[in-house]
């Protein structure tokens, strides 16, 4: 058997096969600082209290009185001595 040289035919181009598009994402981040101020205030109140304490001292005293009465009851028994009057 004898073989003849292989013939190479011209290349043919088939229609292109298109795959779905691959998606790539580039993310750019921009940071913004926003100051938020929360003010507060503390007031210190110093109070001074004056306390007045009222006292009412009271004294007490006792007076003892003694009176003397001289009574002449009837006439004296001795008629030689006349009765005397007492007083001022």
N, CA, C and O atoms as a GROMACS GRO file, in nm:
protein
  352
    1UNK      N    1   0.078  -0.115   0.000
    1UNK     CA    2   0.000   0.000   0.000
    1UNK      C    3   0.085   0.124   0.000
    1UNK      O    4   0.188   0.136   0.066
    2UNK      N    5   0.038   0.206  -0.071
    2UNK     CA    6   0.117   0.325  -0.088
    2UNK      C    7   0.034   0.444  -0.042
    2UNK      O    8  -0.086   0.452  -0.067
    3UNK      N    9   0.099   0.532   0.024
    3UNK     CA   10   0.028   0.648   0.073
    3UNK      C   11   0.070   0.770  -0.002
    3UNK      O   12   0.187   0.786  -0.038
    4UNK      N   13  -0.023   0.854  -0.027
    4UNK     CA   14   0.011   0.979  -0.094
    4UNK      C   15   0.033   1.087   0.012
    4UNK      O   16  -0.016   1.073   0.124
    5UNK      N   17   0.104   1.190  -0.020
    5UNK     CA   18   0.129   1.293   0.079
    5UNK      C   19  -0.002   1.353   0.127
    5UNK      O   20  -0.098   1.368   0.051
    6UNK      N   21  -0.003   1.387   0.254
    6UNK     CA   22  -0.123   1.443   0.315
    6UNK      C   23  -0.143   1.582   0.262
    6UNK      O   24  -0.050   1.663   0.256
    7UNK      N   25  -0.262   1.607   0.227
    7UNK     CA   26  -0.295   1.741   0.177
    7UNK      C   27  -0.348   1.825   0.294
    7UNK      O   28  -0.428   1.778   0.374
    8UNK      N   29  -0.304   1.943   0.303
    8UNK     CA   30  -0.351   2.033   0.406
    8UNK      C   31  -0.443   2.132   0.340
    8UNK      O   32  -0.404   2.204   0.248
    9UNK      N   33  -0.562   2.133   0.387
    9UNK     CA   34  -0.661   2.223   0.331
    9UNK      C   35  -0.649   2.359   0.401
    9UNK      O   36  -0.600   2.368   0.513
   10UNK      N   37  -0.695   2.463   0.334
   10UNK     CA   38  -0.689   2.593   0.398
   10UNK      C   39  -0.777   2.595   0.524
   10UNK      O   40  -0.882   2.530   0.527
   11UNK      N   41  -0.735   2.667   0.627
   11UNK     CA   42  -0.810   2.677   0.753
   11UNK      C   43  -0.939   2.752   0.731
   11UNK      O   44  -0.947   2.848   0.654
   12UNK      N   45  -1.036   2.707   0.797
   12UNK     CA   46  -1.164   2.774   0.789
   12UNK      C   47  -1.192   2.841   0.926
   12UNK      O   48  -1.146   2.792   1.029
   13UNK      N   49  -1.263   2.948   0.924
   13UNK     CA   50  -1.293   3.019   1.050
   13UNK      C   51  -1.441   3.000   1.079
   13UNK      O   52  -1.527   3.033   0.998
   14UNK      N   53  -1.466   2.946   1.195
   14UNK     CA   54  -1.604   2.924   1.238
   14UNK      C   55  -1.654   3.052   1.307
   14UNK      O   56  -1.574   3.136   1.346
   15UNK      N   57  -1.783   3.065   1.321
   15UNK     CA   58  -1.834   3.182   1.390
   15UNK      C   59  -1.781   3.185   1.535
   15UNK      O   60  -1.761   3.081   1.597
   16UNK      N   61  -1.759   3.305   1.587
   16UNK     CA   62  -1.701   3.320   1.721
   16UNK      C   63  -1.803   3.280   1.828
   16UNK      O   64  -1.923   3.307   1.815
   17UNK      N   65  -1.756   3.220   1.928
   17UNK     CA   66  -1.839   3.190   2.045
   17UNK      C   67  -1.809   3.297   2.151
   17UNK      O   68  -1.694   3.318   2.188
   18UNK      N   69  -1.912   3.364   2.198
   18UNK     CA   70  -1.894   3.474   2.293
   18UNK      C   71  -1.945   3.429   2.430
   18UNK      O   72  -2.062   3.395   2.447
   19UNK      N   73  -1.856   3.429   2.524
   19UNK     CA   74  -1.895   3.398   2.662
   19UNK      C   75  -1.956   3.523   2.726
   19UNK      O   76  -1.932   3.634   2.681
   20UNK      N   77  -2.036   3.503   2.832
   20UNK     CA   78  -2.091   3.620   2.901
   20UNK      C   79  -1.976   3.706   2.956
   20UNK      O   80  -1.871   3.656   2.994
   21UNK      N   81  -2.000   3.833   2.959
   21UNK     CA   82  -1.897   3.927   3.003
   21UNK      C   83  -1.874   3.912   3.153
   21UNK      O   84  -1.969   3.910   3.231
   22UNK      N   85  -1.750   3.903   3.191
   22UNK     CA   86  -1.717   3.901   3.334
   22UNK      C   87  -1.718   4.044   3.384
   22UNK      O   88  -1.664   4.134   3.320
   23UNK      N   89  -1.781   4.064   3.502
   23UNK     CA   90  -1.792   4.198   3.559
   23UNK      C   91  -1.686   4.215   3.668
   23UNK      O   92  -1.671   4.130   3.756
   24UNK      N   93  -1.615   4.324   3.662
   24UNK     CA   94  -1.517   4.361   3.764
   24UNK      C   95  -1.559   4.496   3.821
   24UNK      O   96  -1.609   4.581   3.748
   25UNK      N   97  -1.538   4.515   3.950
   25UNK     CA   98  -1.579   4.640   4.016
   25UNK      C   99  -1.456   4.702   4.081
   25UNK      O  100  -1.386   4.637   4.160
   26UNK      N  101  -1.432   4.826   4.048
   26UNK     CA  102  -1.331   4.905   4.119
   26UNK      C  103  -1.406   4.997   4.214
   26UNK      O  104  -1.493   5.073   4.172
   27UNK      N  105  -1.373   4.989   4.343
   27UNK     CA  106  -1.442   5.071   4.444
   27UNK      C  107  -1.347   5.179   4.493
   27UNK      O  108  -1.236   5.150   4.538
   28UNK      N  109  -1.391   5.302   4.484
   28UNK     CA  110  -1.316   5.414   4.538
   28UNK      C  111  -1.390   5.464   4.662
   28UNK      O  112  -1.509   5.492   4.656
   29UNK      N  113  -1.320   5.476   4.774
   29UNK     CA  114  -1.380   5.521   4.899
   29UNK      C  115  -1.323   5.658   4.933
   29UNK      O  116  -1.202   5.677   4.938
   30UNK      N  117  -1.413   5.752   4.957
   30UNK     CA  118  -1.373   5.885   4.998
   30UNK      C  119  -1.428   5.907   5.139
   30UNK      O  120  -1.549   5.904   5.158
   31UNK      N  121  -1.340   5.929   5.237
   31UNK     CA  122  -1.382   5.950   5.376
   31UNK      C  123  -1.395   6.098   5.404
   31UNK      O  124  -1.307   6.177   5.371
   32UNK      N  125  -1.507   6.134   5.466
   32UNK     CA  126  -1.530   6.272   5.508
   32UNK      C  127  -1.555   6.271   5.657
   32UNK      O  128  -1.642   6.197   5.705
   33UNK      N  129  -1.482   6.352   5.732
   33UNK     CA  130  -1.501   6.363   5.877
   33UNK      C  131  -1.596   6.479   5.902
   33UNK      O  132  -1.570   6.592   5.860
   34UNK      N  133  -1.705   6.450   5.970
   34UNK     CA  134  -1.804   6.553   6.003
   34UNK      C  135  -1.803   6.569   6.155
   34UNK      O  136  -1.850   6.480   6.226
   35UNK      N  137  -1.751   6.681   6.205
   35UNK     CA  138  -1.750   6.701   6.350
   35UNK      C  139  -1.892   6.725   6.402
   35UNK      O  140  -1.967   6.805   6.346
   36UNK      N  141  -1.927   6.656   6.508
   36UNK     CA  142  -2.055   6.676   6.574
   36UNK      C  143  -2.023   6.721   6.717
   36UNK      O  144  -1.959   6.648   6.792
   37UNK      N  145  -2.066   6.841   6.753
   37UNK     CA  146  -2.034   6.898   6.883
   37UNK      C  147  -2.155   6.882   6.975
   37UNK      O  148  -2.267   6.919   6.940
   38UNK      N  149  -2.130   6.826   7.091
   38UNK     CA  150  -2.235   6.810   7.192
   38UNK      C  151  -2.193   6.891   7.314
   38UNK      O  152  -2.129   6.837   7.405
   39UNK      N  153  -2.227   7.020   7.320
   39UNK     CA  154  -2.181   7.103   7.432
   39UNK      C  155  -2.257   7.070   7.560
   39UNK      O  156  -2.373   7.029   7.557
   40UNK      N  157  -2.190   7.090   7.671
   40UNK     CA  158  -2.254   7.075   7.801
   40UNK      C  159  -2.195   7.180   7.893
   40UNK      O  160  -2.088   7.234   7.868
   41UNK      N  161  -2.267   7.206   8.002
   41UNK     CA  162  -2.223   7.308   8.097
   41UNK      C  163  -2.262   7.263   8.237
   41UNK      O  164  -2.371   7.211   8.258
   42UNK      N  165  -2.173   7.283   8.331
   42UNK     CA  166  -2.200   7.252   8.471
   42UNK      C  167  -2.190   7.381   8.550
   42UNK      O  168  -2.090   7.452   8.543
   43UNK      N  169  -2.295   7.412   8.626
   43UNK     CA  170  -2.295   7.528   8.713
   43UNK      C  171  -2.283   7.480   8.856
   43UNK      O  172  -2.362   7.397   8.902
   44UNK      N  173  -2.185   7.530   8.927
   44UNK     CA  174  -2.169   7.496   9.068
   44UNK      C  175  -2.230   7.609   9.150
   44UNK      O  176  -2.190   7.724   9.138
   45UNK      N  177  -2.326   7.575   9.233
   45UNK     CA  178  -2.393   7.673   9.318
   45UNK      C  179  -2.344   7.651   9.460
   45UNK      O  180  -2.364   7.544   9.518
   46UNK      N  181  -2.281   7.751   9.516
   46UNK     CA  182  -2.236   7.745   9.655
   46UNK      C  183  -2.336   7.822   9.740
   46UNK      O  184  -2.355   7.942   9.723
   47UNK      N  185  -2.400   7.752   9.830
   47UNK     CA  186  -2.502   7.814   9.914
   47UNK      C  187  -2.449   7.824  10.057
   47UNK      O  188  -2.389   7.731  10.110
   48UNK      N  189  -2.472   7.938  10.117
   48UNK     CA  190  -2.436   7.958  10.256
   48UNK      C  191  -2.566   7.981  10.333
   48UNK      O  192  -2.646   8.068  10.296
   49UNK      N  193  -2.586   7.904  10.438
   49UNK     CA  194  -2.709   7.914  10.515
   49UNK      C  195  -2.675   7.973  10.652
   49UNK      O  196  -2.591   7.920  10.724
   50UNK      N  197  -2.741   8.083  10.687
   50UNK     CA  198  -2.729   8.141  10.820
   50UNK      C  199  -2.844   8.087  10.904
   50UNK      O  200  -2.961   8.103  10.869
   51UNK      N  201  -2.811   8.023  11.013
   51UNK     CA  202  -2.913   7.967  11.100
   51UNK      C  203  -2.918   8.051  11.228
   51UNK      O  204  -2.819   8.059  11.301
   52UNK      N  205  -3.030   8.111  11.253
   52UNK     CA  206  -3.049   8.190  11.374
   52UNK      C  207  -3.123   8.102  11.474
   52UNK      O  208  -3.232   8.053  11.447
   53UNK      N  209  -3.062   8.083  11.590
   53UNK     CA  210  -3.126   8.006  11.695
   53UNK      C  211  -3.168   8.105  11.804
   53UNK      O  212  -3.084   8.171  11.864
   54UNK      N  213  -3.295   8.114  11.826
   54UNK     CA  214  -3.349   8.209  11.922
   54UNK      C  215  -3.374   8.138  12.055
   54UNK      O  216  -3.438   8.033  12.060
   55UNK      N  217  -3.323   8.197  12.160
   55UNK     CA  218  -3.342   8.143  12.293
   55UNK      C  219  -3.418   8.247  12.376
   55UNK      O  220  -3.398   8.367  12.359
   56UNK      N  221  -3.501   8.201  12.463
   56UNK     CA  222  -3.579   8.289  12.548
   56UNK      C  223  -3.559   8.247  12.694
   56UNK      O  224  -3.645   8.182  12.753
   57UNK      N  225  -3.446   8.286  12.750
   57UNK     CA  226  -3.425   8.247  12.890
   57UNK      C  227  -3.526   8.318  12.980
   57UNK      O  228  -3.563   8.434  12.958
   58UNK      N  229  -3.569   8.247  13.080
   58UNK     CA  230  -3.669   8.302  13.171
   58UNK      C  231  -3.624   8.270  13.313
   58UNK      O  232  -3.586   8.157  13.344
   59UNK      N  233  -3.630   8.367  13.395
   59UNK     CA  234  -3.597   8.344  13.535
   59UNK      C  235  -3.723   8.348  13.619
   59UNK      O  236  -3.827   8.398  13.577
   60UNK      N  237  -3.710   8.294  13.737
   60UNK     CA  238  -3.826   8.290  13.827
   60UNK      C  239  -3.774   8.316  13.968
   60UNK      O  240  -3.666   8.272  14.004
   61UNK      N  241  -3.850   8.384  14.042
   61UNK     CA  242  -3.811   8.409  14.181
   61UNK      C  243  -3.932   8.387  14.272
   61UNK      O  244  -4.047   8.389  14.228
   62UNK      N  245  -3.901   8.367  14.397
   62UNK     CA  246  -4.005   8.345  14.498
   62UNK      C  247  -3.985   8.448  14.608
   62UNK      O  248  -3.873   8.468  14.656
   63UNK      N  249  -4.089   8.511  14.647
   63UNK     CA  250  -4.085   8.604  14.759
   63UNK      C  251  -4.172   8.546  14.870
   63UNK      O  252  -4.291   8.522  14.851
   64UNK      N  253  -4.112   8.525  14.983
   64UNK     CA  254  -4.188   8.478  15.099
   64UNK      C  255  -4.215   8.600  15.188
   64UNK      O  256  -4.123   8.669  15.231
   65UNK      N  257  -4.337   8.624  15.212
   65UNK     CA  258  -4.375   8.737  15.295
   65UNK      C  259  -4.427   8.685  15.429
   65UNK      O  260  -4.495   8.583  15.438
   66UNK      N  261  -4.392   8.757  15.530
   66UNK     CA  262  -4.438   8.720  15.664
   66UNK      C  263  -4.498   8.844  15.729
   66UNK      O  264  -4.434   8.950  15.735
   67UNK      N  265  -4.614   8.832  15.777
   67UNK     CA  266  -4.683   8.943  15.842
   67UNK      C  267  -4.702   8.908  15.990
   67UNK      O  268  -4.721   8.792  16.028
   68UNK      N  269  -4.698   9.008  16.068
   68UNK     CA  270  -4.720   8.988  16.212
   68UNK      C  271  -4.841   9.072  16.252
   68UNK      O  272  -4.851   9.190  16.220
   69UNK      N  273  -4.930   9.009  16.320
   69UNK     CA  274  -5.046   9.078  16.373
   69UNK      C  275  -5.042   9.067  16.526
   69UNK      O  276  -5.019   8.960  16.582
   70UNK      N  277  -5.064   9.174  16.588
   70UNK     CA  278  -5.076   9.175  16.733
   70UNK      C  279  -5.220   9.212  16.766
   70UNK      O  280  -5.267   9.322  16.737
   71UNK      N  281  -5.286   9.122  16.825
   71UNK     CA  282  -5.425   9.142  16.861
   71UNK      C  283  -5.438   9.152  17.014
   71UNK      O  284  -5.380   9.074  17.089
   72UNK      N  285  -5.509   9.245  17.053
   72UNK     CA  286  -5.538   9.255  17.196
   72UNK      C  287  -5.682   9.210  17.212
   72UNK      O  288  -5.778   9.273  17.167
   73UNK      N  289  -5.692   9.101  17.276
   73UNK     CA  290  -5.824   9.041  17.293
   73UNK      C  291  -5.872   9.069  17.438
   73UNK      O  292  -5.831   9.000  17.531
   74UNK      N  293  -5.954   9.164  17.454
   74UNK     CA  294  -6.005   9.198  17.586
   74UNK      C  295  -5.908   9.289  17.660
   74UNK      O  296  -5.806   9.332  17.604
   75UNK      N  297  -5.940   9.318  17.782
   75UNK     CA  298  -5.860   9.408  17.863
   75UNK      C  299  -5.751   9.327  17.931
   75UNK      O  300  -5.767   9.208  17.957
   76UNK      N  301  -5.640   9.394  17.958
   76UNK     CA  302  -5.536   9.323  18.031
   76UNK      C  303  -5.584   9.284  18.171
   76UNK      O  304  -5.675   9.346  18.227
   77UNK      N  305  -5.524   9.182  18.223
   77UNK     CA  306  -5.566   9.133  18.354
   77UNK      C  307  -5.511   9.223  18.465
   77UNK      O  308  -5.566   9.228  18.575
   78UNK      N  309  -5.406   9.291  18.435
   78UNK     CA  310  -5.349   9.377  18.537
   78UNK      C  311  -5.407   9.517  18.519
   78UNK      O  312  -5.374   9.584  18.421
   79UNK      N  313  -5.489   9.563  18.608
   79UNK     CA  314  -5.550   9.693  18.591
   79UNK      C  315  -5.453   9.807  18.613
   79UNK      O  316  -5.486   9.923  18.587
   80UNK      N  317  -5.334   9.776  18.661
   80UNK     CA  318  -5.236   9.882  18.683
   80UNK      C  319  -5.175   9.930  18.553
   80UNK      O  320  -5.127  10.043  18.543
   81UNK      N  321  -5.177   9.847  18.456
   81UNK     CA  322  -5.114   9.882  18.326
   81UNK      C  323  -5.222   9.914  18.225
   81UNK      O  324  -5.300   9.827  18.185
   82UNK      N  325  -5.227  10.040  18.185
   82UNK     CA  326  -5.328  10.071  18.084
   82UNK      C  327  -5.291  10.006  17.949
   82UNK      O  328  -5.173   9.985  17.922
   83UNK      N  329  -5.388   9.975  17.865
   83UNK     CA  330  -5.358   9.912  17.735
   83UNK      C  331  -5.281  10.006  17.643
   83UNK      O  332  -5.308  10.126  17.639
   84UNK      N  333  -5.188   9.953  17.569
   84UNK     CA  334  -5.112  10.032  17.472
   84UNK      C  335  -5.162  10.002  17.333
   84UNK      O  336  -5.210   9.892  17.303
   85UNK      N  337  -5.150  10.102  17.251
   85UNK     CA  338  -5.188  10.080  17.111
   85UNK      C  339  -5.063  10.047  17.031
   85UNK      O  340  -4.962  10.116  17.042
   86UNK      N  341  -5.070   9.946  16.952
   86UNK     CA  342  -4.956   9.907  16.867
   86UNK      C  343  -4.976   9.968  16.732
   86UNK      O  344  -5.089   9.984  16.686
   87UNK      N  345  -4.872  10.001  16.669
   87UNK     CA  346  -4.884  10.056  16.535
   87UNK      C  347  -4.787  10.169  16.515
   87UNK      O  348  -4.687  10.179  16.586
   88UNK      N  349  -4.815  10.248  16.424
   88UNK     CA  350  -4.723  10.353  16.383
   88UNK      C  351  -4.766  10.484  16.436
   88UNK      O  352  -4.701  10.586  16.412
   0.00000   0.00000   0.00000
